[in-house]
């Protein structure tokens, strides 16, 4: 009788263990699906605002004034919100990593003299060079990229930050509280006003094409989403986790922050013309948070909700879940205390210390995520 009872206990324990494992596997599968759903939603929102920008550009052309010009700047900032949160989808050999999409959409370090030159120089920018570029349109900009080899994508002609430059102009002020000082008159009374507008239209239309393509590639039953869904959970999660950690390390921690702190060179800012850089970092962090909460809120407050990595950790290591959650919240709280613009924070001793603390906290979060890969049974290599 005792032996029989003991066997029943073993069977019951094994059944519970198998059920638990099945639950975790189901949650992992649910997360991978939600990961793709959120990507599609983010690119949809970014595309929506780029299309609004194109529409508002027509309104500005019809009635150029300070208000219609400021509206263009506001919409540009709206684009940065969902797109900044989408950058966490880099480094997984996904849609944005292929076909030069990232560099055509978001290359941050721009040689503005390729686009326009202020003085009479031998090598004119495209806007100023009527001889070599008599017509400026989307096809011209697209072909300029095609002329570059895959190994030397070092010239930036289009993308979000080129639009930023066209709207704000170079930030050459010695006052760290000021951003670029371009006015709407550059599109009205300047010698190259019409060509500058043509360039603006061309890069916005190219951005619409590229953003639409990214959105479509994250639809259900597309090649990449199917490959994620049809791979085993460990392979998909390992790839996703690799992308999150590499984005946190290479982009947020090092390129957007540490490189500027070490060089004290604001040309390396993510958004150097508008001084939106601190927001770029903030939305990058929120993009990572989306992966853990399984939740994404658009600019109108509509929420996409599903299983996230926290839900997986809840089943296997709640302490690690709470640790990651606390670190992300602390980072967001610290960012909220830093006075903007970024130039000012960089040159103020107290604010600069906050930037250095932010870098430390980002690196600490990175190490915690690397350690948590073991809990998640992922094949992650540093």
N, C-alpha and C positions, 0 to 999 in steps of 0.2 A: 504493500500500500504506500509506504513512504517513498519507495523507488519510483512507483507510478506517478506520484505527486511531483517528484523531482523532475521527471521527464516532461511533465506538463509545463512546469516552470521554464525549462529550457526552450520548449516549443513556443511558449508565449513570448519569451524574451526575444527569440529569433524573429518572430513575426513582427514585433514592435520595431526591432532594429531595421528589418527590411522595409517596413512602412515608412520609417524615418528617412532612410536612404532614398526611397522613391519620392517622398515629398521634396527633398532637396533637389533631386534631379528635375522634378517638375518645375520647381521655382527657377532653377537655372535656365531651363528651356523658355519659361515665361519671360525671364529677364532678357534673353537674347532677342526675343520677338519684340519686346517693349523698346529695347535699344534701337532697333530699326525704325519702329514707329515714331520715336522721339526725333530721330535724325530727319525723317521725312517731314515732320512738323516744323522743325527748325528751319530747314531749307525752304519750306513753303512760306513761312513768315518772312524770311529774308527776301525771297523773290517778290512777295507782295509789296514790300517797301521799295524795292528797286523799281518796280513798275509804277508805284506812286511817284517816285522821283522823276521818272520819265514824263509822266503826266504833268507834274508840277513844273517841269522844265519848259513845257509848252506854254503853260500859264505865265511863266516868267518872261518868255520871249514875247508874248502878246502884251504884257504889261510889266516891263522891268522897273522895279522900285525896291526900296529897302525891305518892305514886308514880304514880297514874293521871293526875294533873295534869301532872307532869313528862313523862310519856309523850306527852301532847298537844304539849308544846313541842318535844320531840325529833322528832316526826313533822313538825311545821311546818318545822323546819330541813331535814328530808329533802326536803320539797317544793321548797325553795329551790335545791337542788343541780341537778336537771335543768331546772327552770324558769329559773334564772339563766343556764344555758347556752343556753336557747332564745331569749333576748332578742336574740341576733344575727340573728334572723329578722324583726326590725322593719325598717321603712323600705323595704320592697320592694312596698308596696301588696298585701301578702299577707294571710292570714287574721287575724292578730292586729292588723293596722292597720285593719281594717274592723269595722263594727257595734259600735264602742265596746268591743271585747274588752279591749284593753290597759288602758284606764282602769278597767274593771270588775274586772279581775283584779289589776292591779299598780300602780295609782296610788299613789305613795309619800308624797305630802304630804297628810296627813289632818287635817281639822278634827274632832277627837274629840268636840267639843261637839254635833255633829250626831247622834252615836251615843248618848252618855250625858253627863249633867252631874252633877257631884259635889255642888253646893249648890243651894238653892232659888233658881232664876233664872226670869226671865220666859219665855225661849226654852229650853224643856226639850229634852233629847236624846230620841231615839225610845224608848229603853229606859225613860226616866222619864215619858214622856208617854202616859198611859193614855187621856186624853180624845181626842186626835187619832189615836192608834195603839193601839186596844184589842187588836188581834191582830197579833202579829209572826210573819211567815212569809216564805217565799221569794218569793211573789207580791208582797207588800208592797215588798220591797227592789227587785225587778225593776221594778215600776211607778214607784218613785221615780226610777229612771234614765230611764224613758220620758218622765217629765214635764219633763226637761231638754231644751233644744234642742241640736242638733248643734253650735251655735256656743258654747254655754255649758255645757260638761261640767265644772263647777267644784265639784261636791259629790260626795264619795266616801262611799258607804254600804256597800260590800262589797269583797271581794278579799283577797289574801294579807296585806296590811299592816293591814287592819281586823281580820283574825283575829289577827295579831301583837299589836295593841292589846288585844284581848279577853283574850289569854293573859298578856301581860306588864304591861299598864297603862302609863300615862305614865311616862316616865323623868324624874322631877323631882328626883332626888338631886343634890346638889352634888359627890358623890364620883364622879369620872369612871370608876371601876372598877365601878360598879354600874349595872345596867339597870333596867327597870321593876319595880316591887315588888308587883304584884297577886298575891294568894294564892288558892288554890282556895276559900277561905271566901266570896269574892265571888259564887260560884255556888251557895252552900249557905245561908248565914245572913243575907246582905244582904237588905234590903227588896225590892230588884229582882232577886234571884237568879234566879227563874224566868224573868223576861222577858229577862235577860241570856243565859240558856241558850237561850231561843227565838231570840234574835238570832244567837247562835253557830251554832245548827243551820241557820238560814236562809241565812247567808252561806256556810257550807260546802257546802250543797246547791246553791246558785247557782254556786259555784266548780266543783263537779263537772260541772254542765251546760255551763258555758263551756269548761272544759278538754276535755271530751269532744268538743265541737263543733270545737275547734281540732285535736284529734287526727284526727278524721274527715276534716277538710278537707285533711289532708296524706296521706291514703291515695292509692294509685295510682289513676289514672283519674278523679280529682276535677278540678274546673274549674281550680284554680290549679296543681296539679301537672302537669296536661296542658298548660297554657299555657307553663310553664317548659320542658317536654320538647319541645314542638312548635315553640317559637321557635328561631331559629338560635342557635348557640352564643355568638356575640358579644353578642346581645341579652340572653340569659339570664345570661351571666357578668357583663355590665356591670351588670345589675340587682342581682345578688347582691353584687358588689363594692361597689356604691354603698351597699347596706344594711350591709355589714360596716364600711366606713369611717365612715358616719354614726353608727352605733351606738357605735363607738370614740370618735368626737369628741363627739357630743351627750350621750350617756348616761354612758359610763365616765369620760372625761376631764373633761368640764365639769360635768354635773349631779351625778354621784356624788362628785366629788372637788373640782374647782376652785371650785365655788360655795360649798362649805363652808369651804375654805381662805381664800377672800376675805372671807367674811362672819363666819367663826368661829361660825356658828350651827348647832348640831347638830340643829335641827329639820329641816334639809334632808338629813339622813342618809337613805339608802335604806331602812334598817331601824332607825328611831330608838328603838323600844321595847325590842328585844331586843339591840341592839348587834351585829347580824349584818352590818353594813355592809361591813366589810373582806372578808368572805366573799362578799358580793354582787359586789364588784369582782373578786375572784379568779375566781369562776365565770363572770363575763362575759368575762374574758380567756381562760379555758379554752374558752368557747363560740366565740370567734374562732379559737383554736388548732384546734378541731375541724374548721373549714372548710378549713384548710390541710393538716392531716394526713389528713383524710378518715376520722378515727377518733372514736368516742364510746364511753366506758365508763360503764355505769350504776353505781348505788351498790353493787351486788353483784359488780362486777368483770366483768360480761359486756360484750364488746366488739363494736361494730358497725364494720366496717372496709371501706373502699372507696377509690376515687381521690379525692384532695383537690387543692387548688391547688398544693401543693408538687410533686405528681406532674406537673402541667402545666409548672411552672417548671423542673423537672428536665430537660425536653426543650429549653427555649429560653433559660434563663438561670439556671444553677445558683448563680452568685454571689449573685443577688438572693434566691433561695430560702434560701441559708445565712444571709444577712443578716437576713431576716425571722425565721427560726428562732432565731437568736441573740438578737434583740431580745425575742421572746416569752418565751424561757427566762429572760432577765435580769429581765424584769418579774415573772415568777412567783417567781423567787428573791428579789427585793426584797420582794414582798408577804409572803413567808414570814418575813422578818426583822422585820416591823413588829409591835410589841406591841399586843395587843388588850385591851380594847375600843377602838373608834374614838374615843370621847370622850377616853380616856387618851392615845392617840397624838396627837390634835389639840392637847392641852394640855402635852405633853412636848416641849421644844425639840428633842431628838435624834430623837424619833419623828416630830415634825412635819416635820423636814427630810426624812425618808424619804418622807413623803406628798408633799412638794413634788417630790422626785426622781422619785417614781412618776408624778406628773402630767407631768413633763418627758419621761420615757421613753414614756409613752402617746402624747404629741404627736409624738415622734420616730418611733414606729412608724406613726402615722397618715400622716406625710409619706412614709415609705418605701413604704407601700401605695399612696399616690397616684402616686408615681413608678413603681411596678411595674405600674400599669395600662397604661402605655405598652408595656412588654415583653409584656403579655398581649394587646395590640391591642384594648383595651377603650374603649368610648365613655364615659369617665368625665369628669364636669365637677365641679370643686371648688365 
